[in-house]
Amino acid sequence: MFVKQVAVIGSSKVDADSEEYKVAYLLGKEIAKRGWIVVCGGRSGVMEAVCKGAVEEGGLTVGILPSYTGEEANPFVRIKIRTGMGWNRNPLVVATGDAVVAIGGGWGTLSEIAYSFILGKPIIGYKTHNVEGLRQARTLEEILAFLESL
């Protein structure tokens, strides 16, 4: 049986009041409802939001973490992959997903977007970097339609 793994990338610096956090949270819920797995960098912000939404719906979350200890993991990560690689873990986050969703983000997210193209991963963005070839969604429904089409 194939279970889709969705890599969700984005800023660790957004708070719970931001639009990006809210969309990531709802995306996590929808991923879990479909029986898919959330893969992310496992930290705060967008990563926490998507994990929180997934866990609330009984979903599985995987955090690919920068440290060897895993102490930076958000409380909603159910499987911790401790890499000790710092930012060098970014290609692992992308490679682990069958598809990638970029929500907001800074330089780390931009590097993950680039790895998505390098690795040939289907990717969609929401309020993220304007990169040639990156489809931009305006709503959660557009993100879900993209993921379901794969």
C-alpha positions in Angstrom: 0.0 0.0 0.0 1.3 3.4 -1.0 0.9 6.3 1.5 1.6 9.8 0.2 4.2 11.8 2.1 3.8 15.5 1.9 6.8 17.7 2.7 5.7 21.0 4.0 8.3 23.7 4.1 8.2 27.3 5.5 9.4 29.7 8.0 10.1 28.8 11.6 9.4 32.4 12.6 5.7 32.8 11.9 3.4 33.0 14.9 0.0 31.4 15.5 -1.8 34.6 14.5 -0.3 34.7 11.0 -2.1 33.7 7.9 0.7 31.3 6.9 0.4 29.5 10.3 -3.4 29.1 9.9 -3.1 27.7 6.4 -0.4 25.3 7.4 -2.5 24.2 10.4 -5.6 23.5 8.2 -3.3 21.8 5.6 -2.1 19.4 8.3 -5.6 18.5 9.2 -6.5 17.8 5.6 -3.3 15.8 5.0 -4.2 13.6 8.0 -7.8 13.2 7.0 -6.6 11.7 3.7 -4.3 9.3 5.5 -1.2 10.9 4.2 2.0 11.6 6.2 3.4 15.1 7.0 7.1 15.5 6.6 8.8 18.7 7.7 11.9 20.2 9.3 10.2 19.6 12.7 10.7 23.0 14.3 8.4 25.9 15.0 6.3 28.2 12.8 4.8 26.6 9.7 6.3 23.3 10.7 4.6 23.3 14.0 1.3 24.4 12.5 1.2 21.6 10.0 2.2 19.0 12.6 -0.4 20.3 15.1 -3.2 20.1 12.5 -2.2 16.6 11.5 -1.9 15.3 15.0 -5.3 16.7 16.0 -6.8 14.5 13.2 -4.8 11.4 14.3 -2.2 11.8 11.6 1.5 10.9 11.5 4.2 13.6 11.5 7.9 13.2 10.7 10.4 15.9 11.7 13.8 15.9 10.0 15.7 17.8 12.6 18.9 19.8 12.4 20.5 18.5 15.7 21.6 15.2 17.1 19.5 15.7 20.2 16.1 16.6 18.6 15.4 19.1 21.4 14.2 21.7 18.9 11.4 19.5 17.7 7.9 21.0 18.1 5.6 19.0 20.4 3.6 17.6 17.5 6.4 15.7 15.8 5.7 12.0 16.3 8.8 10.6 14.5 12.0 12.5 15.1 14.9 12.0 12.6 17.9 13.6 14.3 20.4 14.4 11.6 23.1 16.6 13.3 23.3 18.3 9.9 21.9 21.8 10.6 20.6 23.5 7.4 22.2 20.7 5.4 19.2 18.6 6.2 17.1 20.6 3.8 17.5 18.3 0.8 16.5 15.4 3.0 13.2 17.1 3.9 12.4 17.6 0.3 13.6 14.2 -0.8 11.4 12.4 1.7 8.2 14.0 0.4 6.3 12.7 -2.7 5.2 16.3 -3.1 6.3 19.6 -1.6 4.2 22.5 -0.3 6.0 25.8 0.4 4.2 28.2 2.8 5.9 31.6 3.3 9.5 31.2 4.3 13.0 32.7 4.2 16.3 31.6 2.8 16.0 28.0 4.1 12.7 27.6 2.4 14.1 29.1 -0.8 16.9 26.4 -0.7 14.2 23.7 -0.3 12.3 25.1 -3.2 15.5 24.8 -5.3 16.0 21.2 -4.1 12.4 20.4 -5.1 13.3 21.4 -8.7 16.7 19.7 -8.6 15.0 16.5 -7.4 12.0 16.8 -9.7 9.5 16.9 -6.9 6.0 18.3 -7.6 5.8 21.5 -5.7 3.2 24.3 -5.0 3.7 27.5 -3.1 1.4 29.6 -0.9 2.6 33.2 -0.1 6.2 32.1 -0.7 9.1 33.1 -3.0 8.2 34.1 -6.5 10.4 31.6 -8.4 10.1 30.9 -12.1 8.2 27.6 -12.6 6.7 27.5 -9.0 3.0 27.3 -9.1 1.4 29.7 -6.6 -1.8 28.7 -4.9 -4.2 31.4 -3.6 -6.2 29.1 -1.3 -6.0 25.9 0.7 -8.4 24.3 -1.8 -5.9 24.9 -4.6 -3.1 23.3 -2.6 -5.3 20.2 -1.9 -6.4 19.9 -5.5 -2.8 19.9 -6.6 -1.8 17.2 -4.0 -4.8 15.0 -4.9 -4.0 15.3 -8.6 -0.6 13.5 -8.1 
